[in-house]
Amino acid sequence: MSASRFDYLWLKLRAMAALVLGRRAMALECFGRMLQLWPGDAYALASRTHVLAQDGRHEEALVDARALAAAHPQRSAGDWFNLAFLLEATQRFDEAEQAFRRAVELDPKLDRAWYGLGLVLIRQQRFDEAVAALKRNTELQPMSPFGWYQLARVQFDRHQPEEARRIIRHLKGFEPKVAAQLERETGLVP
């Protein structure tokens, strides 16, 4: 094992141990050192992005998430999802949309990316496109109430009360509390 490979593994082990022990600053130092020695390292970039985002340091996390997507554009739909999530959190909706679209291009079954895309499109008041994204999300996660809830809200906002009622009826079968919430919010009763 070469010295540089040993150094890499040692820093990675130290970072993981620091995270287990709740020493996030130490883990960030280890990831920073890894990136000094191996610029563009996917593991270090992804890990530092995650820790920074968990700490609410979205702008700093965004720098690493962008670097990861640029250096390794085909590596993972999850990398693009994380970038999109941070872009959405910092209200860069146009960029978030593109990153979510890249995520679903790499993995068309990544339900959370379809959901995120739907939310971004709602924020942009592009309701017809949001419906398509949320329908795909609900196809992939039929028992999750989140996509159904947003889909009902969008249908209501699009002045499609019958579609919203149909979704409320559907939700009553497995998420009656969410259905009741939608009834209260929209005034629609199936």
N, C-alpha and C positions, 0 to 999 in steps of 0.2 A: 504494500500500500504506500503510495507516494505521500510525502509530507503534506502536500496541498490537499489531498483527499482526506488524510487524517485530520487536518485543520478544519476542513469543511464538516466532517462528521462530529468532531468535538464541539464546534460552535452550534451545530444543529441540536446535539444532545443537551448542551447547556441551555439553549433557548427553550427546548421542550420541558426540561426540569424547572426552569424559572417560571414557565407558565403554570405548571402543576402546583408550584409553591406560591402562586399568586404574585410573583415578582415580575410584573409586566414591563417595568422600565429596564430591567436586566435583559429580558427577552428581546426588547426593542434594540438594545445595544448589540446583542448577538446578531440579530438580523442585519443591523447596520454594518457590522464588521464583515458579515458574509457578503454583503453587496459591495463593500469596498474591495474585497478580494475577488469576487466573482460577479461583476456588474451584470445585471439582467437575469440573475438566477431566479427561476420561476418560484421555487419553494420559498425563498427569502422574501421575494416581493409579495407573494400571496399571503404569507404569514404576517408580514408587517402590515399589509393592508388590513387584514382581519383585526389585529390587535388595535391599530389606530382607530378603526371604525368603531370597535367596541368601546373605546375610550371617548367616543364622540368627536374625535379629531378628523372630521370628514374631509376637510380640504387637504390635509396631509395624506390621508388614506387615498384620496383621489389621485394624487401625484403617482403613488405606487401602482394603483389599479390601472391607470393609463399606461404606465411604463410596462406593466405585465402584458396588457393587451397588445401593445405595439411590438414588444419583443417576441411574444409567443401567440400570434393571432389565431392559430389553429389548435392550441393546446386544450382548451376546455370551454364549453358553453358556460360553465360556472364562473369562469373569469369574466366573461362579458356580462353575465347577470350581475355579478358583484359591482362591476364598473357602472352598469346601468342603475343599480340601486343607489350608489353614492351620487350619481348625477341627478337622480330624482330627488334625493334627500337635500341636495344643494340647489334645487329648483332650476336645473339646466334640462328642461323637458325635451327640447329638440334633440340634444345629444343623448339623453336617456333613451328616447325612442329608438335612435339608431343602434345603440348598444343592445337594447332588448331584442331588436330585430336580428342582430348578429347572433345573439344567444340562441334564438329559435331556429335560425338558419343552421347553426352547428348541431343543435339537438331539438328537432321539432316536437319532442315529447317532454320538454322541460316546462312543466305546467306553471311553475312560479314565474317564469319569464313571460308567458302568455298573460298571466294575471298582471304583472308589472306593466307590460305593454298596454293592456287595457286601461289601467289607472292613469298612465301618462297621456293616453289619447283622450280620456275623460277630462283631464286637466287642460288639454288643448281644445276642448269642446268639439272634438271630432268623434261624435257619438256613433255614427254608422261603423266606422273602423273599430271603435271600442267594442261594439257588439260582436264583431267577428272575432276579435282577440279573446273576449270573455267566453264566447261560445266554445272556442277551442280549449280554454282552460277548464270549463265545466265538462267537456268530453273526456279530458285527461284525469280530472278529479271530480267525478260525479257526486261524491258524498261530502265534499268540502263546501260549507255554506258561503265562503267568502266570494267566490266567483259568481255564485247564484245571486247573492245579495247585490253585488255591484251591477250585474246584468239586469236585475229587476229595476234598480235605480235608474240605469241608463234608459231602459225601455220607458219608464215613467217620464223621464226628462225629454224623450223623443216623442212624447204624446202618443204612446202605444200602450194604453192602459190594459187592454186585453192580454197582451204579452206579459206585462208585469203581473197581472192576476194569475196567469198560467204558472208563472215561476213561484208565486206565493203559494199556490195550491201544491205545487211540487215540493216546496220546502216544508210544508206542513207534515209531509210524510216522514221526514227524518230530522228536521230542525225546526220544531214548532215555535221556539223562542225567537228565532231569526224571522220566521214568517210573521209572527205577531209584531215584531219591531217594524217590519216593512209595512204592515197594515196601519200601524200608528203613524209612521212617517209619511205615507202616501195617501192615506184615507181610503185606500182600495180594499175591498173585502171580496174574496173570491165567491 
